[in-house]
């Protein structure tokens, strides 16, 4: 039994009813901003604008933007966003968001979300998947290699196609 199965969670595409839970999860766990309406730094605000735009594109059916959620008992416990890269050559996709709720980390949820993102991108022609990681050791364990490391951010890649 995998860690994801032990949590009782499943992974599915994000729906409109998940939007509020996803934004709150990301604000709380990734941006350290528990209230999406609370004032924060300019980077956090820009990240939230990008997040909202990405969710809107996904919900509108844009296949170049895909959000998936890990859900347990109708509660979102993790999210991953995958997009076709506009900065790189065709065949390169990116994981833009990956967040797992703190109390269910280290149980396979994040790995399952990454594998879902890889499968989605591969099905749409991806050859390479990029991500930016503050935890490169975790992503190395699931097959990603360091491309660039600068300060507390590491860009990593994995061949998926």
Protein Blocks (a to p, Z undefined) as FASTA:
>chain_A
ZZklmnopacddddfklmmmmmmmmmmmmnopablkbccdfklmmmmmmmmmmmmmmmno
pakbccddddeehiafbdcdddddfkbcehiacdfbdcddfklgonommmmmmmmmmmmm
mmnopabdcdddfblmlmmmnopacfbdghjbccddddfZZ
